[in-house]
Amino acid sequence: EITLFGRKKGTGESIWEIKKHIGVVSSDLQAQYHGKISAYDIVCSGFFDSIGLYRSCNSEQKRAAEESLKIMSAGNLLKKNFDQLSFGQRQLVLLARAMVKNPRLLILDEPCDGLDADNRKKLLGLCEFIGSRTSTRLIYVTHHEEEIPPCVDHVLKLHKGKIVGIPGDRA
């Protein structure tokens, strides 16, 4: 039996009901945003799980989007176009987008891929904060074991599609 966020799978839940509990950050997500879209609008799109902003946010959502960017130390990026940001700044905006709805689960797929040392340190610090000080749980996917935040206490090691490490074993 599979239970997703307190509901037995197959009991009529929609993909949208499931997605509202999940935030996602990946380098691939950056490539999906084209054109002139502000960092603020990208964060707001997290409420609707859309690539682009096609609905208006209410005043509470607008405040949450601004606060999410501030928490990620990216409040100064609010009005900047996403395509004008550095790779590291874009990852911070995507993390703010993923966290804006206070998800129960945050999936981080190679979040440090392509980041310089400073942005990697900043992003990993934010991941540790989220995983250890909020109610959000992390799934952290990486090829670099040294990047796994300390708050991650179960690790599944794979090699060529086969399990090579005992789940939960960080050694």
Summary of the structure (lengths in Angstrom):
residues: 171
radius of gyration: 16.5
end to end distance: 30.6
largest distance: 48.8
contacts: 473
relative contact order: 0.14
helix: 40%
strand: 15%
